[in-house]
Structures are given as C-alpha cells and as structure tokens.
Amino acid sequence: MALTTADRALLHRCLHQDPGAWNDFVDRFLGLIYHVIHHTSFLRSTPLRPEDVEDVAAEVLLQFVAKDYAVLRQFRGQSSLATYLTVITRRICVHELARIVALREQQLRSDGHAAEIEERSHAKAGLESLEDVERLLRKLPARERQVVRLRYLEGRSYEEISTELHIPINNIGPILSRARKRLRKDTKNPPPIAHAPKAVQTPSR
C-alpha cells in the first residue's frame, strides 16, 4: 500500500515540528503500536504486564522522536507509513522484550539468593541433625520431602534443586521455611512420655 496523502501531510508536519503535529501522530498510530507490542510478545512467548506494555510503547515513541525524528526522516515512502512503523516498532519491541526477560531472570536469581541466605541464617532452628531431618521427612508431602532431602541431606544449591525438580527457584525458600516451622511445632509439642506407674505402698503392719 502506498503512502496516503493524509499520512504524507502528517509526516511533513512532524518533521517540521508544527504545533500539535506530534499529538496527531500519536493519536493516529498509538493503537498500531500497542497491537504490534502485544502480537510480538505473544509470538515470543513473553507475557507482559500492563505496565510493561506502557514502558515498551513509551520507548517506541521515544525512539521515533530521538535525534530530531531520525526514524521518520529515514522513511522513503516506498510503503505505507503504517507498514514502515510496524517494522520499526517490532524491531524496538524485540529488543525491549529481551531486556525485560533478562531483568526478570536477574530478579529471579536475586530472590533465590536472598531466600537461600535467609534459609541459612535459620539453619539452627531445628534442622541441624540428620535424625531431625529423617524424622521430618516422614511427615512431609512428597514435593516438600524431595526439596528437604536434596537441600539438607545432599547439600544441593537452590539452582540445582530447581533444575532437578523443575520448580521455580524462588519457591524453594518458602518450602524449606514451611518444613522448619513443621519441625519446630513438633519439637514444641513432643508426644507425651509414658511414665511408669508409681509403686503402691503397702501399709505397714
């Protein structure tokens, strides 16, 4: 599709920074930008929160106006303006999605590391002996039992446990925390000790 007269006029107004031109441009193409962002995130299996979409859209618009509208000045009119902006938006979106994924992975590692430090700081809260662990394992659900066994009996790291059991690394800390609470509860409420019956004194004659 060729460049329309209306889009050519809008492009001319933006490049000459006519009053209100940029607002008209945003009104004209913002819906297209959001559509491309959603479609690209779907194709790349990268779900975006509403605030992420807003951030990516803002980055797209910022790059459109950067260096005196360099992106718009590079348009040669060999397609519709919408087609050209779709290509540019997708390119920016791919870069931003990669950045978002990297940040999420970094946050995940940070959360897992923080949880591991917290877990170590409470390691003396009832899980110091293998006997305690073995006793606890018999009372835990299967998944929690696997996590506790790998952590305390085999000395695995959070990342190793996450990989082997296919569970998010930031779920491991809470699982171990629940295990410690269960043990502390058992420790505070031990089973009653059976006492030998008192000897019956026979009256002296």
C-alpha positions in Angstrom: 0.0 0.0 0.0 1.3 3.4 -1.0 1.8 6.4 1.3 -1.5 8.2 1.6 -1.9 11.9 1.2 -3.0 12.3 4.8 0.0 10.4 6.2 2.3 12.4 3.9 0.9 15.6 5.3 1.2 14.3 8.9 4.8 13.2 8.4 5.6 16.6 6.9 4.1 18.4 9.9 6.0 16.2 12.4 9.3 16.7 10.6 8.8 20.5 10.6 7.6 20.3 14.3 4.4 22.1 13.6 2.3 22.7 16.7 0.1 19.7 17.5 1.7 17.5 14.9 3.2 15.1 17.3 -0.1 14.7 19.3 -1.9 14.0 16.0 0.8 11.4 15.1 0.4 9.6 18.5 -3.4 9.6 18.1 -3.1 8.2 14.6 -0.6 5.4 15.4 -0.7 4.6 19.1 -3.3 1.8 18.6 -1.0 0.3 15.9 2.0 0.4 18.3 0.1 -1.4 21.1 -1.1 -4.0 18.6 2.4 -4.7 17.5 3.7 -4.9 21.1 1.0 -7.4 22.1 1.5 -9.5 18.9 5.3 -9.6 19.2 5.1 -10.6 22.9 2.7 -13.4 22.0 4.9 -14.7 19.2 7.9 -14.7 21.5 6.0 -16.3 24.5 6.9 -13.3 26.7 3.8 -12.3 28.7 3.8 -8.6 29.5 2.1 -6.9 32.4 0.1 -3.7 31.6 2.9 -1.5 33.0 5.4 -3.4 30.8 3.3 -2.6 27.7 3.2 1.0 28.7 7.0 1.1 29.1 7.6 -0.6 25.7 5.2 1.8 24.0 6.9 4.8 25.6 10.3 3.5 24.4 8.9 3.2 20.9 7.7 6.7 20.9 10.9 8.0 22.4 12.9 6.3 19.6 10.6 7.8 17.0 11.4 11.4 18.2 15.1 10.7 19.0 17.8 12.7 17.1 15.3 15.0 15.6 12.8 12.4 14.3 15.6 10.3 12.7 13.3 7.3 12.3 10.7 9.3 10.5 13.3 11.1 8.3 14.6 7.7 7.1 11.2 6.8 5.7 11.4 6.8 1.9 7.7 6.4 1.1 8.1 3.1 -0.7 5.3 1.6 1.5 2.5 2.9 3.7 3.6 4.8 6.8 1.8 2.2 8.9 3.8 -0.6 7.4 7.1 1.2 8.0 6.2 2.0 11.6 5.1 -1.6 12.1 8.5 -2.9 11.1 10.3 -0.3 13.3 8.1 -0.9 16.3 8.6 -4.7 16.0 12.4 -4.2 15.9 12.3 -2.0 19.0 9.9 -4.3 20.8 12.1 -7.4 20.2 15.0 -5.5 21.9 12.8 -4.4 24.8 11.4 -7.9 25.3 15.0 -9.3 25.5 15.8 -6.6 28.1 12.6 -7.4 30.2 13.4 -11.2 30.1 17.0 -10.5 31.3 15.7 -8.3 34.1 13.2 -11.0 35.2 15.9 -13.7 35.2 18.2 -11.4 37.2 15.4 -10.7 39.7 14.7 -14.4 40.0 18.3 -15.2 40.8 18.4 -12.3 43.3 15.2 -13.5 45.0 16.5 -17.1 45.1 19.9 -16.0 46.5 18.2 -13.8 49.2 15.9 -16.7 50.2 18.9 -19.0 50.4 20.8 -16.5 52.7 17.7 -16.2 54.9 17.3 -20.0 55.0 20.9 -20.4 56.0 20.5 -17.9 58.8 17.8 -20.0 60.3 19.5 -23.3 59.8 19.8 -23.8 63.5 16.1 -23.7 64.0 15.7 -27.4 64.4 17.3 -29.0 61.3 20.8 -29.5 62.5 20.9 -33.2 62.9 20.2 -35.9 60.3 17.9 -37.6 62.8 15.7 -34.4 62.8 15.6 -34.3 59.0 14.8 -38.0 58.7 12.0 -37.6 61.2 10.7 -34.6 59.4 10.8 -36.2 56.0 8.4 -38.9 57.1 5.7 -36.2 57.8 6.1 -34.0 54.7 4.2 -34.1 51.4 6.2 -35.7 48.5 7.3 -32.5 46.9 8.5 -30.9 50.1 10.2 -34.1 51.1 12.2 -34.1 47.9 13.3 -30.5 48.4 14.3 -31.0 52.0 16.2 -34.2 51.2 18.1 -32.5 48.4 18.9 -29.5 50.4 19.8 -30.9 53.8 20.9 -34.4 53.1 22.7 -33.9 49.7 23.7 -30.3 50.2 22.3 -29.2 46.8 22.1 -25.5 45.9 18.8 -23.8 45.2 19.7 -23.7 41.5 20.4 -27.4 41.4 17.2 -28.2 43.3 15.2 -26.0 40.9 16.7 -27.8 37.8 16.3 -31.3 39.1 12.7 -30.9 40.4 11.5 -28.4 37.7 10.2 -25.9 40.2 10.8 -22.1 40.3 13.9 -21.3 42.3 12.0 -18.7 44.4 9.6 -21.4 45.6 12.4 -23.4 47.3 12.9 -21.0 50.2 9.2 -21.0 51.2 9.1 -24.8 51.0 12.1 -25.1 53.4 10.6 -22.5 55.7 7.4 -24.5 56.0 9.5 -27.6 56.7 11.3 -25.8 59.5 8.1 -24.5 61.0 6.7 -28.0 61.0 9.7 -29.3 62.8 9.6 -26.5 65.4 6.0 -27.3 66.0 6.8 -30.9 66.5 9.6 -30.0 68.8 7.5 -27.7 71.0 4.7 -30.4 71.2 6.5 -33.7 71.7 4.5 -36.8 72.2 3.7 -37.5 75.9 6.2 -39.6 77.7 4.7 -42.7 79.3 5.7 -42.8 83.0 6.0 -45.9 84.9 3.2 -46.3 87.5 4.2 -45.3 91.0 4.8 -48.1 93.3 1.9 -48.7 95.6 3.0 -48.6 99.2 1.6 -51.2 101.4 0.6 -50.1 104.8 2.9 -51.1 107.4 1.7 -53.6 109.9 
